[in-house]
Structures are given as C-alpha cells and as structure tokens.
Amino acid sequence: MLLAATGLALLAAYAFPRLVFARPPSSSWLLMVLGLLAFAFVPGMPGALNPVSAPLAWEVVSEIVVIVVLFSTGLRIDRIRGVRLWSPTVRLLAIAMPLTIAAVTFLGWSLAGMTVAGAILLGAALAPTDPVLAGDVQVGPPLEGGEHPVRFALTTEAGLNDGLAFPFVHLGLLVAALGLDPGVWLTDWLWRDVVYRGAVGALGGAAMGWGIGRLLFGRRRRTLEGVSGIVALAGVLLTYGLVEIVEGYGFIAAFVAGLVCRNVERDNAFHRRLHAFSEALEEALTGLLLIFLGGALPALWPALDWQGCLIGLALLLIIRPLAGWVALWRSPLGGRERAVVAFYGVRGIGSVYYLGYASGRMEFVNAGQIWALVAFTIFASTLLHGATARFVVDRVVGARSTPP
C-alpha cells in the first residue's frame, strides 16, 4: 500500500499540474490539497508522517530536494558578471533577510508566546525563498536570453538564501543550549557559522562546479552525453557531501556549483538538455514532498492558532514586502520592479528542511506550533503568490522569451 501511495503521489506530482494548469509553480497549493484529500479519504492509505514526531524523515527528503533544486537553479542563469546586476540580490540577502528574520522572531516571541530559541528558529525557517515554487517569477532555462533584473534578483536570492539562513538556525540551537548571554556564543557563532561555513560553501561549490563543467564539456563530452544528467547529479551530491564534511554550507555549494558549471562553456546548447533533466527531477521531488506535506496537515492543525495564522499572513503581506522595499531603496530597480521583487518572496521546501534539521538535534518546546505555522505559511504563500505571480510579473517585466 505504501508503494501504491508513493506511485500515486509521483504520478500526481508530475501529471496533475500539467493536465490542469499550464505552469506547475502556479498550482503548487493544489498538490498540498491533493495530498490532504488522498491521505484523508483514500481507503487503506497509510497515515502521513507527522513531522513533529518524525523530523528525521522530513529532514532527509527535503535535504535531497533542496540540493537538486539549488543546482538546477544555478544552471538557469545565463549572466553572472556585473556589480549593478548583483546589487539587488546583495541587498535582499544582507538587509531584507535579517530584517525578516528579526520581525518574525519578535512576533513569535511576543504574539505567539514562543521561547526566544523557538522564535529564532521560526524566523530562520521562514527566511528562505523557494526557487521551484517561485518559478513563474524567475529566469527561464539556459540560453533563453533576456534575463530581466527582477527575475535575476528573485532567482539568485532564492539560490543563495537557502544556505545563508543556516547561521540563524544555528543561532536558535545555540540559544536553546547555552542561553541568551551573547558573551557565551557570539564570537564563535560569527566566525564559525557566519564566516567560515559560508566561505567554504562558496569556494568549494565554485571548485567542484568548475570540475563538473570540465567533465561534461571537455574531451569526453560525447561519451557522457547519454548519462550527463546522472553525472551532474552525482557531482552535485558529491559537492554537497564534501563541503558538509569540512563543515561548510552545502546548500551554498550546490547553487554555486550549478552557477559555475553553467559558465564553463556558456553558449553550448547542451545546457538545455542538462537543465531539462534537472528540472524534471526537481519538479517530481518537490511535488512529492508537497503532497506528503499536505497529507500531514490534519496532524498539525490542532497546534495552529490564530496567532500563528496572523504571523504567517503578516510575513507574506507586510514583513517581506516592507523589508524588501527598504532593502531595494535606491537600487538599480524602478519603483514597480522593487514592489514586485519585495512582494514575491515565495516560501517553500527550505523551511521544511530547516525545521527537520533543528528538531532532530534539539527538542523545542514549541515544535508543534512552529511546524503548524510553517506548513500554513507555505500553503498560503503558494496560493497567494501562485495565483498572482504570472499575471503581475508578466505585466511589469514582460513574459520570458522563447528559447531560440
């Protein structure tokens, strides 16, 4: 029966959005509804794993999904040079993300009554934006051309903040273990969790991405053409594993590896085939996880109160848009473009991983409340952003061009 449920989930994840909608990201919320209905009403269906009682399973599955997604995101980006081009991305990561984490942390502590450590974890878990679920507002496949600064900013932000939010997850764990006195943990946290791990992730990803690119586009290219997708997948998993062994941030390494691999031989049409393989894999894995997350919703509902709903909606409608607007003030983007970038910070799979990671390493008093709030926010984000993204972004920045 479990195999049948998995087969149903995979079929639905791949086929259902394509049969009903033209763009899978816009219908991500429907996959959660489908999972909810399937696990609740299909006779003989096993119960969905409760993330509160089984965080390890959710951590492992979501970790694999995020690795594949980040590498595929890096492969999409045609242009990587130019300070002006990266300016909005840097602002979003250095200003908007910390502001968002601080605001959500404050609301979790003051409004929802969470412990300080639990509130920090909540803020960190809800910090990353999702490259797959925000597909309607991001750049298209390789060699498509015409990458608008708005799409570039949203894509690169989503590619990097999955790793750059990690220091704040570690901060929540440190506060839970050592208390609120920063004199005990601040120096170690800054040098190890912020500086060292981030730098190792970026440098390791760049080195491995160059190696993957040389392998795929070098002399043995024709030999590897039939299995290039598998080789690339093995390469990024190896990249992630090696960087994690030396305590770097593997998520940063996965994205940077895709970015560098894409630019080893920029104009080769083979990039489209490699991206197509990665994209199909990421959509299937993401859809599967969304279906199982939807199936887990009934187990999380009892812990969801009005304060949690208010925090989730405040993040999507007030905190992220305001933080993004402040961060992009006097940036190269125009007024309407700033508004689009500030609003479309779609939440998704990275939040599931961070909660699974933290819950598996320390018991939090507010674990059920945090899981329920995050699941609600992901659903609300996919519904709100998915229903409006394609129309709004296409009107402001134009539809993506068709590959030549």
Secondary structure as the mmCIF struct_conf table of DSSP 4:
data_model
#
loop_
_struct_conf.conf_type_id
_struct_conf.id
_struct_conf.beg_label_comp_id
_struct_conf.beg_label_asym_id
_struct_conf.beg_label_seq_id
_struct_conf.end_label_comp_id
_struct_conf.end_label_asym_id
_struct_conf.end_label_seq_id
HELX_RH_AL_P HELX_RH_AL_P1 LEU A 2 VAL A 20
BEND BEND1 ALA A 22 ALA A 22
HELX_RH_3T_P HELX_RH_3T_P1 PRO A 24 SER A 27
HELX_RH_AL_P HELX_RH_AL_P2 SER A 28 PHE A 41
BEND BEND2 VAL A 42 VAL A 42
TURN_TY1_P TURN_TY1_P1 PRO A 43 GLY A 44
HELX_LH_PP_P HELX_LH_PP_P1 MET A 45 ASN A 50
TURN_TY1_P TURN_TY1_P2 PRO A 51 SER A 53
HELX_RH_AL_P HELX_RH_AL_P3 PRO A 55 ARG A 76
HELX_RH_AL_P HELX_RH_AL_P4 VAL A 83 ARG A 91
HELX_RH_PI_P HELX_RH_PI_P1 LEU A 92 ALA A 96
HELX_RH_AL_P HELX_RH_AL_P5 MET A 97 SER A 110
TURN_TY1_P TURN_TY1_P3 LEU A 111 LEU A 111
BEND BEND3 ALA A 112 ALA A 112
HELX_RH_AL_P HELX_RH_AL_P6 VAL A 116 ALA A 125
TURN_TY1_P TURN_TY1_P4 LEU A 126 LEU A 126
TURN_TY1_P TURN_TY1_P5 PRO A 131 ALA A 134
HELX_RH_3T_P HELX_RH_3T_P2 GLY A 135 VAL A 137
BEND BEND4 GLN A 138 GLN A 138
BEND BEND5 PRO A 141 PRO A 141
TURN_TY1_P TURN_TY1_P6 PRO A 142 LEU A 143
HELX_RH_AL_P HELX_RH_AL_P7 PRO A 149 LEU A 164
TURN_TY1_P TURN_TY1_P7 ALA A 165 ALA A 165
HELX_RH_AL_P HELX_RH_AL_P8 PHE A 166 LEU A 178
BEND BEND6 LEU A 180 LEU A 180
HELX_RH_AL_P HELX_RH_AL_P9 PRO A 182 ASP A 188
HELX_RH_PI_P HELX_RH_PI_P2 TRP A 189 TYR A 196
HELX_RH_AL_P HELX_RH_AL_P10 ARG A 197 PHE A 217
BEND BEND7 GLY A 218 GLY A 218
TURN_TY1_P TURN_TY1_P8 ARG A 219 ARG A 220
HELX_RH_AL_P HELX_RH_AL_P11 ARG A 221 LEU A 224
HELX_RH_3T_P HELX_RH_3T_P3 GLU A 225 VAL A 227
HELX_RH_AL_P HELX_RH_AL_P12 SER A 228 ILE A 245
TURN_TY1_P TURN_TY1_P9 VAL A 246 GLU A 247
HELX_RH_AL_P HELX_RH_AL_P13 GLY A 250 ARG A 262
TURN_TY1_P TURN_TY1_P10 ASN A 263 VAL A 264
BEND BEND8 GLU A 265 GLU A 265
TURN_TY1_P TURN_TY1_P11 ARG A 266 ASP A 267
TURN_TY1_P TURN_TY1_P12 ALA A 269 ALA A 269
HELX_RH_AL_P HELX_RH_AL_P14 PHE A 270 LEU A 300
HELX_RH_3T_P HELX_RH_3T_P4 TRP A 301 ALA A 303
HELX_RH_AL_P HELX_RH_AL_P15 TRP A 306 ALA A 314
HELX_RH_PI_P HELX_RH_PI_P3 LEU A 315 ILE A 319
HELX_RH_AL_P HELX_RH_AL_P16 ARG A 320 ALA A 327
TURN_TY1_P TURN_TY1_P13 LEU A 328 ARG A 330
BEND BEND9 SER A 331 LEU A 333
HELX_RH_AL_P HELX_RH_AL_P17 GLY A 335 PHE A 343
HELX_RH_AL_P HELX_RH_AL_P18 ILE A 349 SER A 359
TURN_TY1_P TURN_TY1_P14 GLY A 360 ARG A 361
BEND BEND10 MET A 362 MET A 362
TURN_TY1_P TURN_TY1_P15 VAL A 365 ASN A 366
HELX_RH_AL_P HELX_RH_AL_P19 ALA A 367 VAL A 397
HELX_LH_PP_P HELX_LH_PP_P2 ALA A 399 PRO A 403
#
